[in-house]
Amino acid sequence: MKRRLTRRLTYRFPAIFRVRAFICQKESLYLQYIMSKMFIRLRQWLGKLSFRTGIIVAALCVICYIVSFAQMLLPMSATVKGVLWTVFFGLAKTFQYTALLILGTAGMTRVKAMFKWQK
């Protein structure tokens, strides 16, 4: 029954709408291709950064997490608190994933070894 309904709907629309939908689909695929190329280039560039840079970015991540939840104690309106939380939590997530891209798996094992050695 669904097939019949779909066929009826496609026959009702003029051909120009179907052509426009096809063009939009082609454009979106092209944008996905460009964005994936840009992401690969960005990931490669971040992977070339040093271990120390990755640790600094991870520290910024921790600071943003602390600020995003500590600002709830300030005497402000709920709207301002929500906006601040959104901004700082978004920054923390951005720093987190950037630090993971910079450090990679080898860097993460080094960080884990540093924490095990301190205990």
Phi, psi and omega in degrees: 000324180295323179298317180297318180296318179296317179297320180297317181293322181290329179285337181285330182279139177294163184296330183297326178291323178294323179293318179297319178298321178295319180294317178298321179295319178297317180296319180293322176295321178295319177295321177298320179296315180295316181295323179292322177296318179295320180295320179297317179296318179296318179297320178295319180295318179294326179293338180278347181288160188282166177298320180299319178298319177298320178293320179296317179294323177294324176294321175298325177298314180297318180298317180294323176297316180297314181295322183296329179263334180288333181293346177294339180278347182283149180278083178227170179290162182294328180294314180295319178298319179296318179295314179298318179298317180298315182295308184289326177291322176296318176297319180298316179295320178297314178296323181298309182290328176293318178297321178296321178292323180289313184288316183072189182286323180293320179293322179294323177293325176295318180295316179297321178294323178296318180289326177291325182289327181289332180282000000 
